[in-house]
Amino acid sequence: MNVEKPSLSTFPTPSIPLPQTTTLSKSNLSETMGNKYDRELSWKIASNLLVSFKYAWTGISYAFRTQRNFRIHTIIGTLAICLGLFLQLTRVEIAIIGLTIGAVMTMELLNTAIESVVDLTVGQSYHDLARIAKDCAAAAVLISALVALLVAGILLLPPLFTWIQIIVSGV
């Protein structure tokens, strides 16, 4: 069965009106976007490591404030680590759970970034390639979350069942 992949020419190109001035400078962007988006160092390489961390923290806090799924992943990840500590898993097991949680949260941040760039690019118009990009980014989050759930289940369920049996039997 031979299935052809769609080419770019099969999708309609959205008509996006361009502003009169196509060159962006820091001053006219600040006038257009307002002071809320005026970031002094955003147009050049971060001057030091602290500024780089500040930008990264801004991204994390943005995702936590605006993305429901990022908050859900944070809460569930924290609970998984706490349960692992309570059940006295080994350091390696807790590290594995932590790595999978980190992978899920990283995928969620990348998903947010991809969705933002796609929205910036297509604006209010619809485009099949934009949908594909967003769906694939969301699928990456889903796959990483399912793998994290599998890893947590393999590592947490056996000691949790043992703990429950001890509590129930009263030993």
C-alpha positions as CSV (number, residue, x, y, z in Angstrom):
1,M,0.0,0.0,0.0
2,N,1.6,3.2,-1.2
3,V,0.5,6.3,0.6
4,E,1.7,9.7,-0.6
5,K,2.8,12.3,1.9
6,P,1.1,15.7,1.4
7,S,3.4,18.3,0.0
8,L,3.3,21.9,1.0
9,S,1.5,22.8,-2.2
10,T,-1.5,20.7,-1.2
11,F,-2.3,23.0,1.7
12,P,-3.7,26.4,1.2
13,T,-1.3,29.2,2.2
14,P,-2.9,31.6,4.7
15,S,-2.9,35.2,3.8
16,I,-1.3,37.0,6.7
17,P,-1.4,40.8,6.4
18,L,2.1,42.2,7.0
19,P,2.5,45.5,8.9
20,Q,3.7,48.5,7.0
21,T,7.1,48.4,8.5
22,T,8.7,45.0,8.1
23,T,11.9,45.8,10.0
24,L,11.8,45.3,13.7
25,S,13.9,47.3,16.0
26,K,13.9,47.3,19.7
27,S,12.3,50.7,19.8
28,N,9.4,50.2,17.4
29,L,8.6,46.8,18.9
30,S,8.4,48.3,22.3
31,E,6.1,51.0,20.9
32,T,3.9,48.3,19.2
33,M,3.9,45.8,22.1
34,G,4.1,48.1,25.0
35,N,6.4,48.0,28.0
36,K,5.1,44.7,29.2
37,Y,7.1,42.9,26.5
38,D,10.2,45.2,26.6
39,R,13.0,43.0,27.7
40,E,16.3,44.9,27.8
41,L,18.6,42.0,27.0
42,S,16.3,40.0,24.8
43,W,17.9,41.2,21.6
44,K,21.4,40.1,22.4
45,I,23.1,37.1,24.0
46,A,22.7,37.0,27.7
47,S,25.5,39.0,29.3
48,N,26.1,36.4,32.1
49,L,24.9,33.1,33.4
50,L,22.5,34.7,35.9
51,V,20.6,36.4,33.1
52,S,20.3,33.1,31.2
53,F,18.8,31.5,34.3
54,K,16.5,34.5,34.7
55,Y,15.1,33.9,31.2
56,A,14.8,30.1,31.8
57,W,12.9,30.8,35.1
58,T,10.6,33.2,33.2
59,G,9.7,30.4,30.8
60,I,9.1,27.9,33.6
61,S,6.9,30.4,35.6
62,Y,5.0,31.3,32.4
63,A,4.3,27.7,31.7
64,F,3.2,27.1,35.3
65,R,0.9,30.2,35.3
66,T,-0.7,29.6,31.9
67,Q,-0.6,25.8,31.2
68,R,-2.9,23.6,33.1
69,N,-1.2,20.4,32.1
70,F,2.2,21.8,33.3
71,R,0.7,22.4,36.7
72,I,-0.8,18.9,36.7
73,H,2.5,17.3,35.7
74,T,4.2,19.3,38.5
75,I,1.8,18.1,41.1
76,I,1.8,14.5,40.0
77,G,5.6,14.5,39.7
78,T,5.9,15.9,43.2
79,L,3.6,13.3,44.6
80,A,5.5,10.5,42.8
81,I,8.8,11.7,44.3
82,C,7.2,12.0,47.8
83,L,5.7,8.5,47.5
84,G,9.0,7.1,46.4
85,L,10.7,8.7,49.4
86,F,8.0,7.5,51.7
87,L,8.3,3.9,50.4
88,Q,12.1,4.2,50.8
89,L,12.9,3.4,47.2
90,T,16.6,3.4,46.3
91,R,18.4,6.5,45.1
92,V,18.6,5.0,41.7
93,E,14.9,4.3,41.5
94,I,14.0,7.8,42.7
95,A,16.5,9.2,40.2
96,I,14.8,7.2,37.4
97,I,11.4,8.6,38.5
98,G,12.8,12.1,38.6
99,L,14.3,11.8,35.1
100,T,11.0,10.6,33.6
101,I,9.2,13.5,35.4
102,G,11.8,15.9,34.0
103,A,11.3,14.5,30.5
104,V,7.5,15.0,30.7
105,M,7.9,18.6,32.0
106,T,10.5,19.3,29.3
107,M,8.2,18.0,26.6
108,E,5.4,20.2,28.0
109,L,7.6,23.2,27.8
110,L,8.6,22.4,24.2
111,N,4.9,21.9,23.4
112,T,4.1,25.3,24.8
113,A,7.0,26.9,22.8
114,I,5.9,25.1,19.6
115,E,2.3,26.2,20.0
116,S,3.4,29.8,20.7
117,V,5.6,29.9,17.6
118,V,2.9,28.3,15.4
119,D,0.3,30.8,16.7
120,L,2.7,33.7,16.1
121,T,3.3,32.4,12.6
122,V,-0.3,31.7,11.4
123,G,-2.1,34.3,13.6
124,Q,-5.8,33.9,13.5
125,S,-5.9,31.8,10.3
126,Y,-6.1,28.0,10.0
127,H,-3.4,25.9,8.4
128,D,-3.2,22.1,8.2
129,L,0.6,22.2,8.8
130,A,0.1,24.3,11.9
131,R,-2.4,21.7,13.2
132,I,0.1,18.9,12.4
133,A,2.9,20.7,14.3
134,K,0.7,21.3,17.4
135,D,-0.7,17.8,17.3
136,C,2.7,16.2,17.1
137,A,4.0,18.4,19.9
138,A,1.0,17.3,22.1
139,A,1.6,13.7,21.1
140,A,5.2,14.0,22.3
141,V,3.9,15.1,25.7
142,L,1.4,12.3,25.8
143,I,4.0,9.6,24.9
144,S,6.4,10.9,27.6
145,A,3.6,11.0,30.2
146,L,2.6,7.4,29.4
147,V,6.2,6.2,29.7
148,A,6.5,8.1,33.0
149,L,3.4,6.5,34.2
150,L,4.7,3.1,33.2
151,V,8.1,3.7,35.0
152,A,6.3,5.0,38.1
153,G,4.0,2.0,38.1
154,I,6.9,-0.5,37.8
155,L,8.9,1.2,40.6
156,L,6.1,2.4,43.0
157,L,3.4,-0.3,42.8
158,P,5.3,-3.3,44.3
159,P,6.5,-1.5,47.4
160,L,3.1,0.2,47.7
161,F,1.3,-3.1,47.6
162,T,3.7,-4.5,50.2
163,W,3.1,-1.5,52.5
164,I,-0.7,-1.8,52.1
165,Q,-0.5,-5.6,53.0
166,I,1.5,-4.7,56.1
167,I,-1.1,-2.1,57.2
168,V,-4.1,-4.4,56.4
169,S,-2.6,-7.4,58.2
170,G,-1.5,-5.3,61.2
171,V,2.0,-6.7,61.4
